[in-house]
Amino acid sequence: MESQVNGQAQAQAQPLDAATLSDHGAGSRDPKGVTRVVPRCLTVVDVFAGVGGLSCGFAGDNRFAVLAANEIDECAAEAYRSNHPQTRVYRKDIKEFSIDEVRRDLGM
């Protein structure tokens, strides 16, 4: 899927959930029946994400999957969500942000 930005085609990233991530890696189930995803690409968590400029660069390269972002500013977080609807955005102080929470939320 592509969109136009300043007259140039831009690739649109697909939503990243367990089903989509399985395209990037192998899934398995743990004893509790929770699907675990082992990505084949490098995964990215964008911290101090702003409106998502860094994520935009990663999204343009299929070797990376931007799984989540953290941004404390409400306006910037909303802009990030608009720019990257496939990425889970956490709006909290970085001192309260935990990669374990991201892993749990994404079933990893």
Steps between C-alpha positions, in 0.01 A plus 500: 500500500638844410405862560628820349709747700630804313432317175708196596365153576536398864457141620235459769583262782247236598363484854726303730316246706567132565357403159702759311815432697473134406577619147826632645581193706396169642221476755465240772268438794614480860341254747225752582402521132635852451641556152861610511661666201866471417566770240740434214562872461655740747243654729488863607346676797508876444550690827470879525312440175361846430287482184687196368779621272739225608226238464432628149858422403481149645158437341650565159737203539347151509785373718340681796164484676405791726301328774434780745572860587503704818430873510392694808363807319131455417504703176814329371360156592178572308704615199709182528181289502382683189834452324547137609159340564652150493726570800390472864562834673557530873453847646688504825813622672803305380570406863170307501544339157594133500606276213341214697164677459558525124591133478193400699267723295636361171512139617875468472 
